[in-house]
């Protein structure tokens, strides 16, 4: 068996996403499964080293996994030629500077989003990596969620006919921390720390819309800070300066209209934390993170408005569940495996740093729309 060893510098894996999705469920899972198989006698094996500012946390992660190498000295591993890839899952404000150092060190780049605090900063990273001849990619995990994959298959089969609209509902109630501890970090609610749900989620909606339904042409966005004060990790109250809810409408190519409500101040009464309803001339679908329900034109009921009687149509019963036709791995792990194949075998990987810059661009345009109270066009980068 021929083994391609890929050294990966994993910076920022002590955070929630870095630990759970990238370390435990992706890289460590790939190692434990014996690597990424690319042929009957060929495999890619990650060789990671964990990097961060807290040695105690890094050591604890090593004890929890099959990974045994860690350091608090980023410069030393950037200078080590045995590590070809730099991965960044730090907070947004630290990302660009670290990626620039990694590019100067000749490392291929894979990172979380947002890739920068401004579109210019994010686009510069793409230009620097490209000019240096380095491969680069951005995490766009929701494309590999089972629910989104099922939507994609329906589109490929022509199920919807002409797609008319997309309606997304995302969010849940994040506790303020007064009696029940908050389940998100406090920096999410401070604009000065690059927090806010517009910056966080419009990066996601950009790649979901661009890849599944059509390029975003314009945005109309309204943000809100519904909860003005929360309790931080040290039990101290702080003033919330960033938006905790976002109400956005997008105009897409092909005359498709998309609407997304994103909120950390909403209580869930839907199938999942994220649901997408896609309506077309021939049929509709509602996809969550894992499941997808469909209603064809021939199964569409004919309601009549009459508020004076109980609703006679059991609307939920008119939908059928899409069966499990494929095996779906963890979405982060699925994209990691594709990126590793891109590194070793030069297989196509279109989700690059420029795609990451497009996500930052949409977030900035969303904030601009909110400030100006008007539609804002999205130019090509």
N, C-alpha and C positions, 0 to 999 in steps of 0.2 A: 504494500500500500504506500503510494507516494503521498507525503504530507507537506502541505504548504503552511508554514508557520507565519502568522501575522502578529507582530508585536503591536499592542494597542495601549496607548497612554489614556487612562480613563480619569479625567479630571472632574471633580464635583459629584462623585457618586455617593456622597454621604447624605444628600438631600432625598426627599421622598421619591421623586421620579427616578433619580439616578440609581438609588438602591433597588427599588422594587422592579421597575420595568427594564432598565438597561443592564444592571448587574445580575440580579437574581434570576429574572425570567428570560433574559436574552443571553448575555455572554457566558455566565456560569452554566446556564441550561445547554448552550451549544457545546461547551467543553464536556459536560457530563454525558451528552448524547454521542460523543465521539467525533465532534467537529461537523463541518458542513460538507456533506458528500457531493462531489461534482461529477464523479464517474464511478464505475465499478471498482477502480483501483486508485482513486485520487480523492483526497480530502483536504479541507482547509481547517486549520486548528488555531484559534485565537490564543495569544500569549499576552494577557493583560497585566498591567501594573496600575494599582490604584493610587491616585494623587489627590491630595487635599490639604487643608490647613490644620486638621486635628488628627494627630497620630493615633490617639486612643480609639476614635471612631473607625479609622481605617483598619487598625489591627482587629477590631471587633468584626468588621466585615470579612476580613481574611479568615478569621476563625469560623465564620458562618458559611463559607464557600470553599471551593477547591482552589481558590486563588491565594497565593502566599506572598506576593510581592506588593509592597506599598512604600510610598515616600511622601514627604512634605516638601521636597525640593524639586519643583517642576523643571527648573533649568537643567538639572543633571540628567533627567530622562529625555529632555528635548535634545540634548547633545549625544545621546546614545543611539547609534545607527541600527541597533537591533529592534527598535520600535519605529515602525513605518507609518502608523496611524495615530493621530491625535483626536480624541473624543472629548467634547465639552458639554457638561450638564450643570454648569455653575449658574448662579443668578445672572440675569441678563446684563447687568451693568459691568460684570467682569469678563464677559465672553469675548468681545471683539479684541481687546488687548492681548488676551491669551492666544487667540487664534492667529493673530498677526505674528506673534513670537514663534508659533508652531510652523507657520508658513515659511518664515525666515530660516527655520531649522530644517526645512525640506520635508515636512510631514504631510501626508494626505489628511484631509479634514473631514470629520463627521461630527455633527453637533446638534444640540437641541435648538428650538426656536423660542422666542424671537432671536434671530441671529445678530441683531444689533439694536441700539436704542433709537436709531434713525435709519431711514431708507438709504441715505448716502453712506453711512457707516456699513450697513449690511451689503450694499452693492460693491463697496470697496473690497470687502473680504473676498467676494466672488472674483473680482478683477485681479486681485493679488494672487489668489490661488491659481487662476487660469494662466496668468502670465508666467507663473513659476512652473507650469506644467504639472500641477498637482491635482489628483482626483479629489473631488469634494462632494459632500452630500449633507442633507438636512433631514432630520426626523420628521416624517409626515405620516404618523402612525395610523391615523383614522382610516386611511385608504385600505388597510389590511384588516379592519374589523370585519367579523363575519357578516354583520348586517349590511355594511357598505359593499362588501363583495357580492352579496346576493342582489343588491340593487344594480350593481354593474352587470351581472349576468342577465338580469331582466332587460336592461337596456340593450345589451348585445343581441338578445333574441327578438327585439322589436316589440316587447310586451306593451310599452306605454303608447305606441304611436308617436305623435308629436308631443313632446313634453311641454307643458304649459307653465307650471309653477313648482317651486320647491319651498316647503315650510319647515324650518328647523326649530326645535325647542330644546334648549340645553340649560341645565342648572339644577340646583338643589339648595336647601337652606343651610348656610354656613353659620354655625352658632357664634354668638358675639363673644363668648368666653366669660360672661358674668356668672352663670351657674353651671353651664355645661361647656367643657373646653372646646375651643374652635378646632375644626378639622383641616384648616388651611393656615399657612404661615402669615404672620402679621404684615410682612412686607408687601403682600398682595394688595393691601388696602392703602398703601402710601405711594403717592405719585412720585415723590422724591427718591424712592427706592425702585422705580420702574414698575410699580404695581398698576393694577387696573384690569378689568375684565375685557375692555376693548383691545388693549395691547396683547392680552393673553389669548383671547379666543378668535379674533378676526384673522390672525395668522393661520389658525386651523381652517376656518371657513374658506379662506382664499384657496388653499390647495384642494379642499373637498369640491368646491364649485368649479375651479379650473379643470380638474382632472376628470370629474364625472359629468358635469352639466354644461359647461361652456365658460369661456373667459369672462371675467368680471369687467364690465364697461363703466359702471358708475355706482355710487353708493349714497344712500341717505341714512344717517345714523343719529340716534339720540342716546346719550349716556345719562346715568343717574347715580348718585351716591345716596342710596336709600337708608343705610344705617350709618349715622354720622360718627359714632364712637364705638370702639371695640376694646377688648382686653388682650394684651400681648402675651408672649410666652413667659414673661416674668411676673404676670399677674397685675401689670400696670395698665391703666386706661390710656388710650391714645386716640387722637383725632384722625378720622379717615379722610384722606385727601384724594383718593383715587376712586374711580367709578366701580360700583359693585353690580351694575346691571347695564345692559346694552340692548337697544331695540333697533335693528338695522334692516334695510331693504336694499337689494342688489339688482341691478339690471345686467343681464348676461347676454352674450352673443346668442343669436337664434331666437330673440324675443322671449326668452325665459325670464320670469321674475322669481327671485328668491327672497324669502324673509326669514330672519333668524332672531329669536329672542334668546339672549344669554344672560343668566342671572345667578348670583350667589344668594339671592333673597327671595327664592320661590320654593314653595312646597310641591313635591312631585305627585301629580295624579295623571300619569301616562305610563306607557309600557316600560320606559327606561329613563336614565339620566339624560340621554340624548335620543331624540326621535326625529326622523326626517320623513315628511310626507311628500311624495312625488305624484303629481296629478298630470295625466296625459289624456289625449283624445280617445285612446283605446282602453285605458286602465289606470289604476292608482296603486301605490304601495306605501306602506308605513314601515320604516326600518328603525330598529334600535341598535344597540351595540352588537347584539348577537342574532336576534330574530328579525324576520321580515314577514309582513302580512300583505296580501294582495287582494284587489277586487277588480275583476274584469268588467268591461262594458256590459256584457250580458248578465252580470250579477249585480248591477247597480240598481238600487231601489229607486222608486219615484215618490219622494216625500211631498206632502202637501202641508203648507203652513196652517196650523190650527192649534193655538195655545189653550183652547178651552177644553181639550180632552187629553188624557194621558197619551204619550207618544206610542203609536201602535207598531212602529217598526223597530225591532231589536237591531240597531245598526251594527253592533260589533259582530253579530252572527253572520253577517253577509261577507265577512272577510275570511280568507283561508291562509294558513301558515305555509310559507315556502319550506319544503323539506330540506333536510341536511343532505346535500348532494356532493359536498366536498369536505375534506378535513381542514380545519382552520387552526393554525398555530397562533401563539401570542403575536399581536400585531407588531410590536416593537421588535421581537425576535425575527419575524418574517422579513422586515426591512433590513435588519442587521445582516441577515444571511445574504440578501441581495447585494448589499454594499461590499461584503467580503468577497463575493464572486466578482464584483466590479473591480476590486483591488487586484485580485489574483488572475482572473481570466479576462479582464477588460469587457465584461458583459455590460450592456447598456444600463445606465442609472440616471434617469432624467431629473431626479429630485435633488438638484444641486443647490449651491449657495445662492444662485440667482433666483431659484424658486423660493428660497428663504427670504430674499430681499423683497419679493413680491408680497409675501405675507406681511412684512413690516410696512410696506407701502400701503396696503389696504388698511392696516390699523391707523396709520397716520392720516390717511384720507378720511377714515371714519371719524377721528377726533376733529379734523378740519370741518367736516360736515356738521358735526354737533355744535362747534363754535360759531359757524356761519349760519346755521339753521337753513341749509340748502343742499341740493344734490351736488355731488362733486365727481367729475369724470376721473377715470383711472387710465393714465397714459401708459404706453409700453415703456418698460425700463430699457 
